[in-house]
Amino acid sequence: MHVGGAKNSALKLMAAALLAPGTSVLHNVPDILDVAVMSQLLERLGCIVTVGDPSPESGSGTVAVEVPEEIAWEAPYELVRRLRASIAVLGPLVARCHRASVALPGGDAIGSRGLDMHMAGLRELGAQVRVEHGQVVAEAPEGLRGAALWLDFPSVGATENLVTAAVLAQGTSVLDNAAREPEIGDLCRMLVAMGARIDGIGSSTLTIEGVDRLSPVEHTTVTDRIVAGTWAFAPALAGGRVRVEGGVGGHLDLVLDKLGNAGAAVEVDSTGFAVSVDRRLRAFDVVTLPYPGFPTDLQPFALALASVSEGTAMITENVFESRFMFVQELARLGADVHTDGHHAVVRGVPALSGAPVVAHDIRAGAALVLAGLAGHGVTTVAESQHIDRGYPRFAEALTSVGADVARITEPGE
């Protein structure tokens, strides 16, 4: 299986292109619905977005974003409500236009994910920020100025917005307790290539020295560690061996260690990794935390695996409070799961049983498909368009390694 570019990076790179007039070219961008929505949003802001044909292997291709000298500064609700990542245009718009109006975003039903840290940081940078008629409105008529910034939690979204705002601010900003995800490093490296001055990339403290102007750039998106992790869980749930070409084992150290300790055979090399499973795995506990902790986006897969593992596992969700909406669907497949607040106790059963279920978000939908592969009978996952927001060619990728998965169209669709 081939892994292409990271959804959680590509969308933010597209937003960051707003910082420089001219044409930025992004390679290894996944062919997913969210990229199409971000393209529409950028076009509403005055850009011309050209999407190339994706690779048949990885499902990723090239996106060119042509940014005019003058861009619009209002991001409308009808687009923003469809894509949580659209909030990433807030920082670039304030930096370029000295004002922005971005609708409060929508996206997956996995928690509140408030914007308090985004807004507090922009205020420290000198912007006046308020919520008005469902829009986040930020204004800095004299431009932004460097500041000492601190995040109460290493929020990925807040880190991205504050960095993209600070790169064009007057003076130096220091962002402490910044998120350290590989996608943050990818964004920072693209900004540096555009002419930004950022020190501390990969650490929890970023020092940003503002510059007057950035230039368009050509950049290759980092590999998607969540898609790679998804394919690592496929043989763990259904048995067999999967080789993940392009997967970066170093981005999934904790995940692969847990699978290895549970009884899977894990091989990591410079071009990818492989996971082989020929027996029922042992249950293991999971606590989701910001990177380099266990990713919240892979928690549904860990929970699904625990449901068919030997023994009992405790799954603790510390990032998104509504991730356990997935549990009620997994229970329909026969899983023995009990939740209490942000904890779930999972007692493994020998096998699941196919049933109709509903996907509430990207990762839950994908995890339900893999759980269905571990069960007897047929599992039908409704609302599967959520999966397409995060995975290019999801069904095709699974069938390429022998899974019996088919996409069906309901009457009237």
C-alpha positions, 0 to 999 in steps of 0.5 A: 500500500502506498501512502501519499501526502498528509491531509492535515498538512496539505490543507494548511499549506494551501492556506499558507500560500495566501501569504505570498502573491504569485503561484505556489506549487504543492506536490504530494497533495491527497485527492480527497474531498477536503482539498476540493473544499479548501480549493473552493475557499481559496478561489472565493478569496480571489485565488486560482487553484489548479489541481493535477491528476493524482497518482494511481498508487498514492492517490496524491498529486499536485496543486497550484495556488495562484495568489493575487496581490489583492485578496479578499478577507472574508471566508463565508460560512457555506464553505467554512462549515464543511471544513474545520481546517478552513480556520487556517486561513485566519492567520494568513488573512490577518497577516496579508490584509490586516483584517479577516472575517472567518466563519466559525468552522464545522467539520467532524462531530468529535468535540468543541475544539474552541478557538480561544487560543487562536484569538488570544494569540492574535490579540497578543500580536496586536489584533482586535478580535471578536466573534460577530454574527457567527464570524471570527473578526480580526483587525490590525489596521497598523499591522501585527507586531511580534509578541511573547505567546504561550499556548495553554495546550499544544494546539495544532490549529492555534500553532499554525494560525499564530505562526502564519500570522507572525511571519509577516509581523513587525519584530520577533515572536516567541511561541511557547508550548507549540505543537510539535506534530510533523505537519507543523514542521512541514508548514514551518519548512514551507514558510522558511522556503518562502522567506520566513525566519523561524527557529526551533522547528520541531521543538515546543518553542518557535522563534519567528522573526517577522519579514516584510514580504514572502515569495511563492514556493514549490513544496512537497507535502509530508507523508500522511502518518494517520493514513500510514497508521490506519494501514498498520492497524488493518492486518492487526485487526484482520490478520495478514501482512501489509507493507506501507510504502512511504510510511515514516516509521519514526512518525509512528514510534509509539503506535508501532511499538504497541503493535509489536509488544501486542504480538505483531511483527513490525519491520521499519526501513528507510522507505516504509514499514510492514506489519504482519499478524498471524494470531490474535493480539494481546490487548494494550492500553492507550492514552491519547496525547499531543505528538509524540504521544498516541494520536487521537486520530488513531484512537478509534482503530486502537479501540476497534483492535482492543475489541477483538484482542485477548484481554482487557484494554483501557482507552483514555481520550484526552484530546477530543471529548466526543471521540467515543461517539464511535463506541455505540456503532462498534457495539452494534458489531458485538464489541464489549465496550463501556465508557465513563467520561473520557475512559473506555474499558474494552473487553476483547471478544473472539470475533465481531459480527457484521451489521449496518453502522454509521460513520460520524467522522473520518477516522471512525468511518475508516475504523468501522470498515476495518472492524467489519473486516475482523467480523463475520458476515457483512458490515455496511458503513453508511455516511461513508463520504466522511472517509473520503474526506481523509483517504484517497481511494480507501476501498481500492487500497484495501482491495489491493491487499486482498480485503473484500470491500466494495463501495455501493450507492444507495437508491436516490444518491 
